[in-house]
Amino acid sequence: MILAIDMGNTNIVIGAIDDKKTYFVERVTTNHNKTDLEYAVNIKNVLEIHNIPLSDISGGIISSVVPPLNATLRSAVKKIFGFEPMLVGSGMKTGMNILMDNPKTVGADMIVDSVAAIKNYPCPIIIIDMGTATTMSVVDHGGNYIGGVILPGLKVSLDSLSGKTAQLPYISLDVPGSVIGKNTIDCMRAGIMYGNAAMIDGIIDRMEKELGTSASLVATGGLAKFITPLCRHAIAYEDDLLLKGLLILYHKNLSRS
């Protein structure tokens, strides 16, 4: 069993996973002011909550889109387990060609999601990851990463809407009963929820047109489970997709660590 961690701008996803199953997926807040000890306490507490003995963790790997915290989080893991976790980055074996203008600039999370999707779904594949930003990555028929889109995340859009307008309140992200809202809050909820679903549907249509065929569709990220049921396309949801990708990369690169 390994410790798999995905550090995003808003949350850090922590999971324990092996070839048999994912034992848990939890999220803690990303905080630039926390020390390595504080993150170590967070991680240790999550393991204790799920009754995972420290001795059961044989290794670790981190995916990050927050470079300033990489050293802090790696140090936190080392404080608990005594080993240095792998860090997804340039030079790591992925088994996937990245056909981009500058492959080194592609987000680690987008690569890891794609690695996991290739193992579990037929190509071509469109992978939707809904976090602080919404990303949509495309893998072609040959299993090559060929690009995608990056969009403002659902909460980013909502916070901007509420923060920039005097009469629109901050609201919870409940799914409204209908698209046509009858009050301000339901109108906002309908706009943000159904608007994001329609946006994803529309981009999928355009991506499939460029691919010249339909694609396997898979979504992950904390917000995807609320949006994908509202989409016209049938989109598989996997909360632990990125953790599965981290496990694959861990095994591929174990001899290098």
VEXROLO-805114 format. One record per residue (C-alpha): x, y, z; residue in one letter. Coordinates in steps of 0.001 Angstrom, whole numbers, padded with zeros to 6 digits, always signed. Layout:
% residues N
XYZa;...
% end
This chain:
% residues 257
+000000+000000+000000m;+001305+003461-000847i;+000422+006985+000191l;-000752+008966-002845a;-001109+012745-002536i;-002381+015292-005047d;-001699+018884-004020m;-004031+021358-005674g;-004512+025080-005202n;-007537+024667-002921t;-007311+021139-001508n;-004766+018409-000968i;-006185+014978-001796v;-004736+012213+000371i;-005306+008537-000319g;-004014+005063+000443a;-004037+002703-002523i;-002617-000582-003784d;-003244-002867-006751d;-006369-004272-005082k;-008289-001145-004083k;-008352+002451-002891t;-008661+002416+000892y;-009708+006038+001316f;-009797+009437-000389v;-009781+012508+001843e;-009203+016231+001317r;-007483+018815+003517v;-007146+022520+002795t;-004047+023737+000973t;-002434+026346+003207n;+000817+028080+002295h;+001370+029064+005937n;+001417+025528+007337k;+004717+023967+008344t;+005850+020471+007416d;+004981+019364+010964l;+001418+020645+010626e;+000969+018789+007339y;+002505+015699+008943a;-000113+015867+011695v;-002876+016224+009071n;-001685+013174+007154i;-001140+011077+010285k;-004613+011970+011586n;-006249+010952+008298v;-004500+007576+008424l;-005583+007073+012033e;-009200+007927+011212i;-009179+005173+008588h;-007327+002722+010871n;-004322+002466+008543i;-001145+001575+010520p;+001909+003561+009457l;+003738+000275+008917s;+001296-000636+006130d;+002548+002271+003972i;+005520+001081+001910s;+006051+004193-000223g;+004627+007476-001378g;+004178+009708-004407i;+003052+013329-004761i;+001488+015187-007664s;+001500+018954-007259s;+000443+022127-009026v;+001697+024237-006088v;+005527+024164-006433p;+006237+026404-003389p;+004769+023706-001116l;+006501+020700-002682n;+009439+020648-000274a;+007151+021213+002722t;+004866+018319+001856l;+007726+015948+001019r;+009320+016815+004352s;+006004+016131+006108a;+005828+012650+004602v;+009447+011971+005575k;+008751+013020+009176k;+006031+010369+009429i;+007456+007453+007445f;+011183+008106+007142g;+011212+007900+003347f;+011229+010589+000663e;+008126+010347-001554p;+008400+010519-005339m;+007355+013788-006959l;+005682+013738-010360v;+007672+015902-012732g;+009903+016172-015746s;+011902+013032-016431g;+009435+010673-014806m;+008447+007672-016922k;+004752+007845-017848t;+004480+005395-020730g;+002621+008118-022619m;+003797+010508-025331n;+002951+014149-024553i;+002400+015869-027892l;+002445+019482-026699m;+004457+022584-027657d;+006254+022348-024310n;+005515+019055-022509p;+007229+020259-019326k;+004539+022902-018773t;+001605+020460-018723v;+000069+020229-015245g;+001083+017145-013290a;-002546+016446-012412d;-003565+016398-016092m;-000808+013903-016905i;-001592+011639-013951v;-005332+011647-014750d;-004542+010664-018332s;-002202+007825-017315v;-004962+006337-015167a;-007630+006789-017822a;-005563+005018-020502i;-005351+001922-018307k;-009084+001787-017621n;-010826+003169-020735y;-010567+002669-024505p;-008917+005483-026446c;-009600+008182-027447p;-010476+009604-024051i;-011593+012978-022710i;-010783+013434-019021i;-012577+016136-017030i;-011059+017213-013698d;-013133+019711-011720m;-011171+021460-009000g;-010084+025073-008531t;-009804+025048-012308a;-011739+022734-014593t;-009403+020933-016962t;-010349+018750-019913m;-007538+016591-021296s;-007588+014608-024538v;-005842+011301-025263v;-005933+010218-028906d;-006411+006778-030509h;-002757+005926-029992g;-002718+006756-026277g;-000899+010059-026782n;-001687+013122-024686y;-002546+015725-027337i;-003845+018686-025321g;-007003+020046-023780g;-008589+023106-022227v;-008332+024912-018895i;-011412+026741-017613l;-012297+028724-014480p;-013481+026295-011833g;-017070+026221-010688l;-016360+027825-007313k;-013996+030372-008861v;-016784+031463-011196s;-019329+031571-008385l;-017054+033529-006044d;-016324+036004-008828s;-020032+036433-009532l;-020896+037040-005883s;-017816+039136-005143g;-018180+041482-008119k;-021917+042151-007803t;-023508+044089-004958a;-026861+042281-004884q;-025865+038658-005523l;-025137+036658-002359p;-022672+033836-001696y;-024612+030590-002008i;-024236+026843-001501s;-023899+024588-004525l;-027162+022655-004352d;-028746+021475-007600v;-031943+023474-008258p;-035137+021681-009178g;-035353+023363-012578s;-033257+025407-014978v;-035669+028337-014764i;-035154+029778-011299g;-037944+031549-009415k;-035754+033526-007001n;-032271+035022-007020t;-030559+032104-005275i;-032148+029448-007492d;-031341+031534-010564c;-027691+031640-009503m;-027622+027927-008729r;-029228+027080-012064a;-026807+029308-013910g;-023662+027944-012258i;-024679+024248-012184m;-026473+023859-015502y;-024172+026415-017113g;-021097+024332-016249n;-022839+021144-017417a;-023749+022772-020739a;-020223+024131-021126m;-018724+020666-020621i;-021234+019133-023046d;-020413+021765-025656g;-016653+021334-025361i;-016989+017540-025546i;-018960+017947-028796d;-016245+020162-030261r;-013423+017896-029093m;-015089+014808-030554e;-015585+016677-033823k;-011850+017440-033966e;-011027+013823-033078l;-013409+012617-035771g;-015039+010093-033442t;-016748+009709-030093s;-014501+009348-027053a;-014574+007623-023691s;-015586+010200-021084l;-014412+010169-017484v;-014571+012830-014781a;-012883+013287-011437t;-012411+016021-008836g;-014491+017054-005869g;-017087+019002-007854l;-017518+016646-010817a;-019983+014356-009048k;-022457+017254-008822f;-022111+018390-012427i;-021740+015221-014507t;-025281+013955-013754p;-026581+017192-015314l;-024651+016646-018557c;-026259+015212-021712r;-023256+012964-022297h;-022780+009788-020275a;-019673+010564-018217i;-018128+008031-015843a;-017158+009480-012452y;-014104+008278-010536e;-013191+010111-007352d;-009892+008210-007119d;-008814+008478-010767l;-005773+010572-009958l;-004735+008251-007129l;-004886+005317-009553k;-002623+007254-011897g;-000178+007971-009083l;-000028+004257-008250l;+000776+003447-011892i;+003541+006066-011980l;+004924+004862-008648y;+005360+001340-010010h;+006805+002574-013328k;+009432+004664-011565n;+010169+002574-008487l;+013602+001540-009723s;+014602+005220-010027r;+013696+006242-006506s;
% end
